């Protein structure tokens, strides 16, 4: 064993390195009394103050200064895209959303659309939420079938309103 090894138990921080924490709101004598370092009046001096996201102290916020471009429809359905060429990566003759997600062709939830890109030679039974006309033609010419699945209300972004009581 080294002689210096025993010194580790006696280590101390340098003098003045450790300061006592600032104690706020403990009277005038503490130097942080009265307003408790919050200043006079204004939202930040009150209890329960929460600055809203994007607030810039009364200046016009960035999201309002920057010009807006394009249009994003509110009720738009976001489809996950899959190509006809991707069907060759799936073994078996039945293709449905569970199998497609297990094969990691499509990531995440939501409805699936089958696009035309690529070729397929074997017959497959495809179950998707939407299919393009050219992709349908390729599948059916190879001897396969297509089943369209209904969209879940969550996927369609359909909001259900309040349930109204029927008057008798």
C-alpha positions, -999 to 999 in steps of 0.1 A, spaced: 0 0 0 10 35 -7 16 60 22 -5 87 4 -36 65 1 -46 72 37 -48 109 30 -81 105 9 -102 102 41 -89 136 53 -96 156 21 -115 189 26 -126 216 2 -105 248 0 -114 276 23 -143 297 9 -153 271 -17 -184 261 2 -210 289 6 -242 289 25 -273 289 3 -291 322 -1 -321 322 23 -349 341 7 -378 357 26 -363 355 61 -366 391 71 -349 424 64 -317 414 83 -310 386 59 -306 410 30 -332 391 11 -363 401 30 -393 423 20 -398 414 -17 -377 382 -13 -355 391 -44 -386 392 -66 -386 430 -72 -417 452 -69 -451 443 -86 -455 425 -119 -464 390 -127 -431 374 -116 -434 389 -81 -467 371 -75 -471 335 -63 -483 311 -89 -466 329 -118 -462 307 -149 -448 322 -181 -466 308 -211 -447 290 -238 -433 314 -264 -437 345 -242 -410 371 -249 -418 398 -223 -444 416 -243 -424 416 -275 -442 401 -305 -434 364 -302 -415 345 -328 -444 323 -339 -463 354 -348 -435 373 -364 -425 346 -389 -447 345 -420 -469 314 -424 -467 292 -455 -491 267 -470 -522 251 -456 -526 221 -433 -561 208 -432 -574 202 -397 -591 168 -403 -564 153 -426 -557 116 -423 -520 107 -421 -513 75 -439 -482 53 -435 -469 44 -470 -460 10 -482 -449 1 -518 -458 -30 -539 -420 -38 -539 -421 -41 -501 -445 -71 -504 -417 -92 -517 -400 -88 -483 -429 -104 -465 -430 -142 -464 -464 -159 -468 -494 -150 -489 -513 -129 -463 -503 -93 -457 -521 -73 -431 -511 -43 -409 -499 -66 -381 -476 -85 -404 -464 -53 -421 -454 -37 -388 -437 -69 -376 -416 -69 -408 -407 -32 -400 -418 -20 -434 -441 6 -417 -432 22 -384 -458 36 -359 -495 34 -358 -521 48 -382 -537 36 -414 -516 21 -442 -518 30 -479 -504 7 -507 -485 26 -534 -477 14 -569 -438 15 -569 -422 -18 -577 -433 -52 -591 -447 -84 -576 -449 -119 -592 -467 -140 -566 -503 -139 -556 -509 -123 -522 -540 -113 -501 -534 -77 -490 -554 -60 -463 -548 -23 -461 -568 9 -454 -562 25 -489 -547 14 -522 -539 33 -554 -556 22 -586 -522 12 -603 -512 -8 -572 -545 -26 -572 -540 -35 -609 -505 -49 -602 -517 -71 -573 -547 -84 -592 -527 -91 -624 -504 -112 -602 -534 -132 -590 -537 -116 -556 -567 -99 -538 -571 -67 -519 -593 -61 -489 -599 -25 -477 -600 -21 -439 -623 5 -423 -606 35 -408 -606 38 -370 -623 70 -358 -590 80 -342 -572 76 -375 -598 96 -393 -595 124 -368 -632 124 -363 -642 140 -330 -672 128 -312 -693 156 -298 -712 156 -265 -738 130 -261 -772 147 -262 -800 134 -241 -831 125 -261 -863 143 -250 -891 119 -243 
